[in-house]
Amino acid sequence: MRFVTPAFLVCALSWSMSPTPAEARIGESQEEFERRLLRPDVGKFLPRERNTDPIREAEMLRQQPFNDARAHFPAGTREGKYWKSAVPNMLSNDNGWRVHVFYHENSSVLEAYQRVGEVLSEFEIRNILTVNQGGSEWRRVEPESPEAKASAIGCDYQLVDGTRRARVVGNWLVVYATSLDEHVREQARIQAENRARAHRERLRQQQEAAPGSTSGF
């Protein structure tokens, strides 16, 4: 993995990172994901939150870094919500992760990890990216780079092989398939074109109606 890391962290990083499997998580099936996560001392399904305050609920949705892109996900995409403990061998309900996984055709295409109870650390970001790198390596994406500008979901990291991207927003880390990002971008482009076309048509109709509407003034 390629990161810009302060020199004094290099030695600490070499022993603090726990061993992680080489296979990527993005692209695995829902059954595989849940078999690994839904164990008594690891994680559970996230109970549905019933918020009676529509303003607060709207604000919570707005803060999710994938919320705007969600409307452009492929038809049939399903969302799973989970809780994973951050305390080894114990299911803590206070210190852990809220995990949103979006599945398309039974394969995960986006996984969003929200750190709860602690601030998301650089070490945690590295570990999660490591288990999602497969046989490639992550590289940092500069904000003004073509990759960052082309991303509809937002991109801070991209695999060298181009198959996956990742974004950090506050206490969120979002990892997703590049193909999903491209789909979202194309659907957003089509929507913008349709809106522009509809706007032009409204202007045309208003222009045609204006003489009759204002006649007699």
C-alpha positions, 0 to 999 in steps of 0.5 A: 500500500502506498501512503504518505506517512510521517516517518515516526509512524513507519515502525509503529505501523509495521507491528500494529497492523494485524494480519489480514486476508489478501482477498478483497471484500468488495465483490463478495456475496451477502452470505459470505459477508454475513457469515464472517460478521454475524458471530456472537462476539463480532457483530449483529444486524443493526436494528432499524432506527425509528426516528419520530423527528423527520428533520433529524432523520433527514439530517442523519441521511444527509450526513451519510456520504453515499446518500446523494449517490444512492438515488443513482444506484442500479435497479435492484440494489439492496442495503444491509445494515450491520454493527461490528464491535471494535472490542476483540472477542466481545460484542460491545454496543458502544465501541464499534462500527456501523456498516452499510453494505450495498449489494447488487446481484448478490455482490457487495458494490459499496461498503461504508464504515462509520466509526462509533465511540472513537475517532476514525484513525489512520491505522483503522483506515489502512487496515480496512483498505488492506482487506479490500485491495485484493492483489493490487495496491492503494494509491492516494488520489489528489483532489484536483486529479482527473480521477477525483474530478471524474468520481461521482461518489468521491475519491481519496484512494484508488487501486492501481488496477483501477477496480476500486475507490475509497473516500474518507469523510469525517468518521466514515470510510467508504469503499466501493467498486469503480464500476458503481461510481461510473454507473452513478456518474452516467445516471447523474448525467442523464438526469441532468440532461433530462432536467435541462431539456424539461426546463427548456421545454417549460421556457418554450411553452411560457414564451408561446403563452406569454402574448395571449396571457399579457394581451390587453394590458 
